[in-house]
Amino acid sequence: MNYFKLKSNLILLVILAMFATTSAYSQKTREEIAEKYKWNLTDLFANDEAWRNALNGIASRLDEVEKFKGTLTQSSANLLKALEYNTSISKESLKLYSYVGMNSDLDTRDMKYTGMKQELQQLFSKFGAKAAFIEPEILTAEWEKIDGFIKQEPKLEVYRKGLEDMFRTKKHTLSEPEERILALSRMATSTAGSVYSTFANAEMPNPEVTLSNGEKIELTSSEYNKIRSSANRKDREIVFKAYWDNYAKFKATYGEMLNGKVNSDIYRFRARQYSSSLEASLYPNNIPVEVYQSLITNVNKSLPSFHRYLNIKKRMMGVDTLKYLDLYAPVVKDVDLKYSYDEATKIVLEALKPMGEEYVSTVKKAINERWIDVFSTPGKQRGAYSNGSSHDGHPYILLNYNDLYNDVSTLAHELGHTMHSYFSNKTQPFPLSRYETFVAEVASTFNEVLLFNYIISTEKNDDLKLSILMNWLDNFKGTLFRQTQFAEFELKIHEMAEQGKPLTGETFSKIYKEITDKYYGNDQGICKVDDYISMEWAAIPHFYRTFYVYQYSTSFTASISLAEKVMSGDQNALKSYMKFLSAGGSDFPIEILKNAGVDMTTSDPFEKTTAAMNKVMDEIEKILDKKKK
């Protein structure tokens, strides 16, 4: 995103919750968990009082923005003062929001930190309105004049990309009064996402179910995620139906929430005079809409390979009909891939050795110095993410670790994000440090590739090897196909709304079921998708981050190519990749990836990814055929 937009939507940029996966854990209270497995948020602020003092300090400076009005194009010195002021406000604000945001995520039921977040949102919504003059005023000058300022004052060089980008997007920048109205509107347009988070994580009642052994449980999201991975198919059938039927009770409510989010996207794209919500989302990062569209096209072309994966899963499970509820279950009998968290950290460190000493030693710091909050506790935010928004501090990782192989993979994934943030913050000045979401998932999935290759290269037992190979194929399913499925759904609902068609819970369910049926071959008898799966859209928090999910898929394809080069021992490839990790937002994401060695404007990365997937399936079928003899 254009750096200079930061002042008018400051709070929204801070939310870095990358819910890459969901996981579960037999929950303990936070008091029962050892300190070494919990965040040390005092690295941000010593306590709430220190946070409050910092908030009061920054609040006292916000009115200073008005003194820059009418001065920005008069001299290079004036422009520099305004931009450096904005940098200092932005850096401190991100730190303030990280502290309350992560404290809130530790217990979403606690309204104390929710209230503190709202304080920040209100404060910076007002600041955004006051600062709305900056872009329009700079844009009153010709680029040649601003370019001259940069050449005259070397300290402005770090702002060159942002300024160039500002002029590139000039046609979508409004007048000062209009920008002020848009800034003020953020409090209203962000409501849908806030309501969704609170309702889904804290207030939606959970059903009670009786498992096949007679045990009665409250079906929380953690229990659902645990049991859907169970080998007991009857229990999977019980929890799948109960879980999604429970969501269906609130179909209208979830429909209104998502409709509200889509409408806010439409409001903003029309206000800024883009041709669509998709263009409005991609254009600021200089990503052609064709990249998004070609992802959907290429993945749809690859559905035969995905269906091959589903048929292999059916063969390995020995079922007459493969069902959607079977997709998370183990496929190899009597193989228990369980890893304690401490075991997982050792495995990940070994897997990351090809990255070199500096990279590995930094990962050790993350593990040993409490950058990671490991286990699930009551009220804790679901899923996993890395927050690298504190430029002068260190990133943080949220996990919900549950001893499964997928949790080991999630740890490696989030450490990839953390290393990306760490090296970008370390190398780039603040205005150039924040990498765009298009490249955000490359570093994370890159680590997953290294983890898989390490595990598979050290395993000799055929059953264990089969289990790990299928786990890796599950990544193709979850990252390439599932996320593209989400992307196709998201594009479809935006297109419908832009055409003036109504969006309700019923509409969302109908569209979601049609797309899911196509991907999983329901009508071809490849995988049975039960009707209750039509509610799955309601449990996807990514839909409240406009056109985000497609980047999981594009990043996965990029990381496959990059990781293969590094693992081959090519030192130039490693140097190029480390430069990628350190690039931050110093160039547009497409160009940063090209410099690293992969061109996302072509079909080549997708073809290589499909080939890699088929290679794994060849290996699985070879082992299965050998075992059959």
Stockholm file with secondary structure:
# STOCKHOLM 1.0

chainA/1-629         MNYFKLKSNLILLVILAMFATTSAYSQKTREEIAEKYKWNLTDLFANDEAWRNALNGIASRLDEVEKFKGTLTQSSANLLKALEYNTSISKESLKLYSYVGMNSDLDTRDMKYTGMKQELQQLFSKFGAKAAFIEPEILTAEWEKIDGFIKQEPKLEVYRKGLEDMFRTKKHTLSEPEERILALSRMATSTAGSVYSTFANAEMPNPEVTLSNGEKIELTSSEYNKIRSSANRKDREIVFKAYWDNYAKFKATYGEMLNGKVNSDIYRFRARQYSSSLEASLYPNNIPVEVYQSLITNVNKSLPSFHRYLNIKKRMMGVDTLKYLDLYAPVVKDVDLKYSYDEATKIVLEALKPMGEEYVSTVKKAINERWIDVFSTPGKQRGAYSNGSSHDGHPYILLNYNDLYNDVSTLAHELGHTMHSYFSNKTQPFPLSRYETFVAEVASTFNEVLLFNYIISTEKNDDLKLSILMNWLDNFKGTLFRQTQFAEFELKIHEMAEQGKPLTGETFSKIYKEITDKYYGNDQGICKVDDYISMEWAAIPHFYRTFYVYQYSTSFTASISLAEKVMSGDQNALKSYMKFLSAGGSDFPIEILKNAGVDMTTSDPFEKTTAAMNKVMDEIEKILDKKKK
#=GR chainA/1-629 SS CCGGGGGTSHHHHHCCCCCCCCCCCCCCCGGGSCGGGSCCGGGTCSSHHHHHHHHHHHHTTGGGGGGGTTTTTTCHHHHHHHHHHHHHHHHHHHHHHHHHHHHHHHCTTCHHHHHHHHHHHHHHHHHHHHGGGHHHHHTTSCHHHHHHHHHHCGGGGGGHHHHHHHHHTGGGCCCHHHHHHHHHHHHHHTHHHHHHHHIIIIISCCCEEECTTSCEEECCHHHHHHHTTCSCHHHHHHHHHHHHHHHHTTHHHHHHHHHHHHHHHHHHHHHTTCSSHHHHHHGGGTCCHHHHHHHHHHHHHTHHHHHHHHHHHHHHHTCSSCBGGGTTSCSSTTCCCBCCHHHHHHHHHHHTGGGCHHHHHHHHHHHHTTCEECSCCTTCCSSCEEECCCTTSCCEEECCCCSBHHHHHHHHHHHHHHHHHHHHHHHSCHHHHCCCHHHHHHHHHHHHHHHHHHHHHHCCCHHHHHHHHHHHHHHIIIIIIHHHHHHHHHHHHHHHHHTTCCCCHHHHHHHHHHHHHHHHTGGGTSSBCCGGGGGGGGGCGGGGSTTCTHHHHHHHHHHHHHHHHHHTTCHHHHHHHHHHHHCTTSSCHHHHHHHHTCCTTSSHHHHHHHHHHHHHHHHHHHHHHHHHC
#=GC SS_cons         CCGGGGGTSHHHHHCCCCCCCCCCCCCCCGGGSCGGGSCCGGGTCSSHHHHHHHHHHHHTTGGGGGGGTTTTTTCHHHHHHHHHHHHHHHHHHHHHHHHHHHHHHHCTTCHHHHHHHHHHHHHHHHHHHHGGGHHHHHTTSCHHHHHHHHHHCGGGGGGHHHHHHHHHTGGGCCCHHHHHHHHHHHHHHTHHHHHHHHIIIIISCCCEEECTTSCEEECCHHHHHHHTTCSCHHHHHHHHHHHHHHHHTTHHHHHHHHHHHHHHHHHHHHHTTCSSHHHHHHGGGTCCHHHHHHHHHHHHHTHHHHHHHHHHHHHHHTCSSCBGGGTTSCSSTTCCCBCCHHHHHHHHHHHTGGGCHHHHHHHHHHHHTTCEECSCCTTCCSSCEEECCCTTSCCEEECCCCSBHHHHHHHHHHHHHHHHHHHHHHHSCHHHHCCCHHHHHHHHHHHHHHHHHHHHHHCCCHHHHHHHHHHHHHHIIIIIIHHHHHHHHHHHHHHHHHTTCCCCHHHHHHHHHHHHHHHHTGGGTSSBCCGGGGGGGGGCGGGGSTTCTHHHHHHHHHHHHHHHHHHTTCHHHHHHHHHHHHCTTSSCHHHHHHHHTCCTTSSHHHHHHHHHHHHHHHHHHHHHHHHHC
//
